[in-house]
């Protein structure tokens, strides 16, 4: 950890202490004796089946597998399908090539200080994170165009974006929302870089500088959040906060070939104290007449964030699948059940069951709120989140995914950043799943 990152963390810790004093709370030390995935206080939560088989980790000396979100096998399939004019791949390709961010003329717009949570006590300047969300989307889309078409102009345009950010951006600033910036743009910038790293025009020194930038600016903040939750109760932050930071840690671990980083995330996803633990993010699995459905920790909050969780779960499952770990199948396909539940309510517009859920929050879990019904707020939102899960479960695992299939049909062909409105929610997911995830 460099001096700049240490200074940022110390500043944040001081800011949190001041906030705690102003609000009448005191910062708490570890009380529960939990492992390193926890922070201060761990509230009650659902327990997994004691007979369940956990996903184990490999020793740190085992190299990470290359590819990140997409493997060369994926690109070979996509090239063949497009060449043959087959659907839905051709429509997915046309959707990509029509996006303004997928053009070799796209110019990077980096900032020295990436702000999310501005106009606040911690950061008086306004937000500027829209620059990161647009450029990360562009770098990913350009990487896809290069890997599929072989046209180096797209690779060079993507590399120009990444180099510009790494040579300009020094830190992430803001209030607690810095964790969202570190997580969302961290995983997206890392995935784009992994896809572009084999481009011969990316100088070795620039690639190494980029990797270090990902660690200094994103990974260190990811870990700071996951281990401290900014001094609050472990369940204070909703599942999507943990999940986007875990996606970032995983994507950066692939880019930097760091098995220890990856192992931390694998352990957290199964046993971590925060709501990014799959058994807390998906907090209730139904049985009997509702078997095949599972509720999200955010289901009683609103549907926009529930959809975000589904998208993040899909990204994490795909990243880890490409490393040889089956989070899709964890706990008898728990993610499929959550995806079906969310699609049934949002896409099919049908009623779903709900198990009362109490969330504990604030410092020392001093406050709580109980949800007794699924929230209808934001119901029916459209995001590019369904295809990865659908094709994996139906084509690889040969399982039914009735309502997820309806989500695929609703969004086909899936777009990406820039295709779902100008706000941040339209950039939470990289998208283009019709092109990249569809299988025969």
C-alpha positions, 0 to 999 in steps of 0.5 A, a space after each residue: 500500500 503506497 503513501 497516498 493510499 494510506 493517507 486516504 484511508 487515514 483521512 477517511 477514518 478521521 472523517 468517520 470518527 468525527 461523524 460518529 461523535 457528531 451523531 452520538 455514536 462511538 467507533 467500535 472495535 471488533 467484538 465478535 472474534 470473527 475472521 478477517 472478512 468481518 468488521 465490527 458487529 455481525 448481526 443475526 443472519 440466515 445460516 447455510 445448510 450445514 451439509 452444504 459443500 463449500 467452494 475451496 481455494 487453491 494455494 497462492 502459488 497457483 496462477 490465475 486463469 486468463 480471460 476474466 469475463 470472457 475466454 478465447 473459446 467464447 470469442 471463437 464461438 461469437 466470431 463463427 456465429 457472426 460470420 455465419 449470420 446466425 441469430 441472436 449473435 448477429 443482432 447482438 453484434 449490431 447492437 454493439 457496433 451501433 453504440 457511440 462508445 464502441 467507436 474508435 473515435 471515442 476519447 477518454 475524459 479522465 479526472 485527477 479526483 474521481 468523485 462519487 458522493 460529492 457536495 458532502 462534508 467529506 467532499 465539497 466538490 460535485 460528482 464527476 463519476 459519469 466520466 468513469 462510467 462512460 469511459 469504462 463502458 467504452 473501454 469494454 465495448 472497444 475491447 469486444 470489437 477488437 477481440 471479435 473483428 481483429 481490427 487493431 484500431 479498436 484495441 488502440 482506442 481502448 488502450 488510450 482510454 485505460 492509459 489516460 485514466 491510469 496516468 491522470 486519476 490519483 484517487 477516489 473521493 466523496 462520502 461513503 459512496 466512494 465504495 460504489 465507485 471503487 466497486 463498480 468502476 473497479 470491476 469494469 476497468 479491470 475486465 476491460 484491461 484483461 481483454 486488451 492486455 494481449 494487444 501488442 501495442 500496449 507497452 509493457 511499462 504502461 500495462 504494469 503501470 495500469 495494474 498498479 493503478 488498479 491496485 492503488 486506486 480501486 483494490 485498496 479501497 475495495 478492501 478498506 470497505 469490505 473489512 471496515 464497512 466504514 465503521 458501521 454494523 456489518 449489515 449496514 450496507 446493502 448487498 450490492 455494496 459488498 457485491 460490486 467491491 467483491 466483483 472488483 477484487 476478483 476482476 483485479 485478481 485476474 488482471 494482476 495474477 494474484 491468487 491471494 486476492 481471489 481467495 479472499 473474495 471466494 471465502 467472503 462470498 461464502 462466509 463473509 460477515 457482510 451482505 455480499 455473502 451469498 447466503 445473506 445477499 440471497 437471504 431466503 430460499 422457499 420450499 414446497 409450493 414456492 420451491 425454485 424461488 429465493 428472495 434477495 436481501 434487497 427485495 424489500 428495499 426496491 426493485 432497481 437495487 434488486 435488479 442490480 444485485 442480480 446483475 452483479 451475481 451474474 458477473 461474479 458467477 461468470 468470473 469465478 466460473 472461468 477460474 474453475 469455481 462453480 458459484 452458479 451451483 452453490 447451495 443447489 443453484 441458489 443464484 438461479 432461484 434468486 434470478 427466477 424470483 426477481 424475474 417473476 416479479 419484475 418481468 412476468 409481473 406476477 406475485 411472489 412470496 416474501 419472508 419477513 426480513 429484519 435489517 440491522 444497521 448503524 454503528 453496533 447494529 443499534 438500529 433496525 428495520 423490518 420488511 414484511 412485503 416485497 417492495 414495488 418501487 421500481 418494479 419492471 425496470 429493464 437492465 442487461 442482466 439475464 443472459 449470463 444466468 439463463 444460458 448457463 443454467 439452461 444450456 450448461 446445467 440443463 435446468 429450467 429457467 422459466 422467468 429468466 427466459 422472459 427477461 432474456 426475451 425482454 432485453 434481446 438483443 442486450 445492449 450496454 452502457 449508454 443503451 439504458 439511459 444517462 443515469 448511473 443505473 444504466 452503467 452498473 452492468 457491462 451488458 452485451 450478453 446476447 452477443 457474448 453469453 448466448 449458447 446453442 
